[in-house]
Amino acid sequence: MTGKIVITRPRDEAVGLAAELSARGYDTLVEPMLEIVPLPAVIPDLRAYRALVFTSANGVRSFASLSADRSLPAYAVGMRTADSLHAAGFADVRGSSGDAGLLAEFVGETLGNTGPVLHVSALDVARDLDSLLVPAGIAVDALALYEAVPAQDFSKPLVDALYACTIDSVLFFSARTAATFGTLANKLGLAEMITSISALCLSNQVAAEAEKLPWRTVMTAPEPMAQSLVALLPRAGHGR
């Protein structure tokens, strides 16, 4: 019998993935490394923009809670973000399969230099969309609607599972979640307890951060999408 799969995404996203994996017979443990905290913000006049750009599903949810306007084309960094846009009622959703760099290329190719666009994001972003769209001549205004606050401790269920050696894999979707996990593991003196566990990472950037801990193995998804990451589970020893 396989051990637990730890999901480190923010809770709103982790719960859905946990349900999906549980339905497929996996034993999951939701352990968010980041808490999504809304920021006081006002949605600007959207008539000034050619499109909205979302680099996370959390940005979509934050925007949808503040504005009922769905008139602009909405660009999404990946499938989950695109799905969130559809669920929020956007009709013109333009998805990109990849990271912020690929999204910027897609925006430039399909929108042309007819900006500006509004980038809805977290307070801290991994990559600056403004600089990425400079070659396309598209101006970007940033609107931070939430902050991703790092966890301050491991939960008791996670610590118990580490001591019991019942964890097989930990899923990391961002370098920041991997870094937060590493910080807490070292602070709590638990880093040496993960040597029998696999770290499954969404990208090379995430894997580089995860590799700072002594995992049994660090595996990287072939594409920066949740489905590709989940597809690593059989290779990591979860024979379902």
PyMOL commands that set and color helices and strands:
alter all, ss='L'
color gray80, all
select helices_A, chain A and resi 11-23+46-48+57-66+79-87+100-111+129-132+134-136+156-164+175-187+191-194+204-210+226-230
alter helices_A, ss='H'
color red, helices_A
select strands_A, chain A and resi 4-7+28-30+34-38+51-54+74-76+93-95+117-122+140-150+167-172+198-201+217-220
alter strands_A, ss='S'
color yellow, strands_A
deselect
rebuild
show_as cartoon
